Amino acid sequence: MAIDKSLKVKAGVTASRSVLTRVERITRLREMEKWGEESSPFGLPKVRVRKLQLKKKKKTKKEEDDK
């Protein structure tokens, strides 16, 4: 079955995920040099997921006067 067009999210997945797949966890552990080829893919240690937050721009005096 296809998803109705009205139910689809136009921007895609915009929220950051809190859970990584096994492959993503292994790649992150390799980057941190905590996982080797002889290690088992089961029982992997936890990997922190960094959430990005964009800072809001401060309004300048010109922008406040224009409004």
Secondary structure as UniProt FT lines:
FT   HELIX           5..7
FT   TURN            10..11
FT   HELIX           22..31
FT   TURN            32..33
FT   TURN            37..38
FT   HELIX           61..66
//
